[in-house]
């Protein structure tokens, strides 16, 4: 679990983006779960949480007894600086676990302009960018509308989900 101090949070704009604890957030015993999945939206919290698909997938995945789905978002530049200056890896909201400790890290591809945020989030997590360099790290999965053109992220992805994620979650 990553330690974020009050001083760090008070030094950034909109610290509520990084603390979790919203209504309907899901908490599970992370040590008694078979699959830990970090669902990442490659934009700031406000943009990601306004996306209905993220809410649906978060709920569907956490309905499974063997899976704990947590969320992560791209930090605003002020928080990115705090994290990098303090050598704190990017973490999930629910348990503040570094993304590199999950079994799978999934990104939604809503628009191509977010691809640089994906690279930055992986770098901030300490996860190697190229799939060939990721022995012992989480699987990286991409889905969403832009996954239909996988080539720009082919060397980064371990796999892509094409079509409706709700249809493949339980397979």
KARA-V958343 format. One record per helix or strand of 2 or more residues. SS is the DSSP state (H for helix, E for strand). FROM is the first residue (numbers start at 1). TO is the last residue. Records with the same first field share a line. If there is no record, write none. Layout:
SS=FROM-TO ; FROM-TO
This chain:
H=6-10 ; 15-18 ; 30-32 ; 45-49 ; 52-63 ; 77-85 ; 99-101 ; 112-125 ; 131-133 ; 145-148 ; 150-153 ; 165-168
E=35-41 ; 67-73 ; 104-108 ; 139-143 ; 159-160
